[in-house]
């Protein structure tokens, strides 16, 4: 991913599950820009990075990623993220909405602390 430092931040929360991962993108105002479920597959991980780069470009923002994971379910996605030019924090507990997706305002608080 070819991101360049900007004055804007794209907050990304990933709730890791055994079969799929819930992903949410948010802006600096706590607005949810995009939410989706991502199966635990190589193709889905590649798609995640394509969407991440697209949103970072559209919003002229640097991605900051918070990822919840345990029992090894985060791998290999966590390793892929570490290779990219992003700010990354894991493992941590991310609050969820009623449908299980990440709450971007919580991710923003975590990453700004």
C-alpha positions in Angstrom: 0.0 0.0 0.0 1.4 3.4 -0.9 0.1 5.8 1.6 1.8 9.1 2.3 1.6 11.0 5.6 -1.3 13.4 5.7 -2.9 15.7 8.2 -6.1 13.5 8.1 -6.5 10.1 9.7 -8.5 7.1 8.6 -9.4 5.0 11.6 -9.7 1.3 11.0 -11.0 -1.2 13.5 -10.8 -5.0 13.0 -12.6 -7.4 15.2 -11.0 -10.7 14.7 -13.1 -13.9 14.6 -12.3 -17.5 13.9 -14.1 -17.6 10.5 -14.4 -13.9 9.6 -13.4 -10.5 10.7 -15.6 -7.4 11.2 -14.0 -4.2 9.7 -15.0 -0.6 10.1 -13.5 2.6 8.6 -14.1 5.9 10.3 -13.1 9.5 10.0 -11.7 12.0 12.6 -15.3 13.1 13.5 -16.3 9.5 14.5 -18.4 9.0 11.3 -18.5 5.5 10.0 -17.4 5.5 6.4 -17.6 1.8 5.6 -18.3 -1.5 7.4 -18.0 -5.0 6.1 -17.3 -8.6 7.1 -14.2 -10.2 5.8 -13.8 -14.0 5.6 -10.5 -15.4 6.8 -9.1 -16.0 3.4 -6.1 -14.8 1.4 -8.3 -13.2 -1.2 -10.3 -11.3 1.4 -7.1 -9.9 2.9 -6.0 -8.7 -0.5 -9.4 -7.0 -1.0 -9.1 -5.4 2.5 -5.8 -3.7 1.4 -7.3 -2.6 -1.9 -10.3 -1.0 -0.1 -8.0 0.5 2.6 -5.9 2.2 0.0 -9.0 3.4 -1.9 -10.4 5.0 1.3 -7.1 6.5 2.3 -6.7 8.1 -1.1 -10.3 9.4 -1.3 -10.1 10.9 2.1 -6.4 12.0 1.8 -5.8 10.2 5.1 -3.2 8.1 6.8 -4.6 4.8 8.0 -4.4 3.9 11.7 -5.4 0.4 12.5 -6.6 -1.1 15.8 -7.1 -4.9 15.8 -8.6 -7.2 18.3 -7.4 -10.7 18.2 -6.5 -13.8 20.2 -5.9 -17.5 19.9 -4.0 -16.9 16.7 -7.1 -16.0 14.7 -5.5 -12.7 13.8 -2.7 -14.3 11.8 -1.7 -13.9 9.1 -3.7 -10.6 8.7 -1.8 -8.9 11.6 1.5 -9.8 10.0 0.4 -8.3 6.6 -0.7 -5.1 8.3 2.6 -4.8 10.1 4.4 -4.9 6.7 2.3 -1.9 5.5 3.0 1.7 6.2 0.3 2.1 8.9 0.1 2.7 12.6 -1.0 -0.5 14.2 -2.0 -1.6 17.7 -3.0 -5.0 18.8 -4.3 -6.9 20.7 -7.0 -4.9 22.3 -10.7 -5.0 23.1 -12.9 -3.1 20.7 -16.5 -2.3 21.6 -19.2 -3.5 19.1 -22.5 -2.3 17.8 -25.5 -4.6 18.1 -24.6 -6.2 14.8 -21.1 -7.0 15.9 -19.2 -4.5 13.8 -16.5 -2.3 15.3 -17.3 1.2 16.7 -15.0 3.7 15.0 -15.2 6.2 17.8 -13.8 3.6 20.2 -11.1 2.8 17.8 -10.3 6.5 17.4 -10.0 6.9 21.2 -7.7 3.9 21.4 -5.4 5.0 18.7 -5.2 8.6 19.9 -4.2 7.6 23.4 
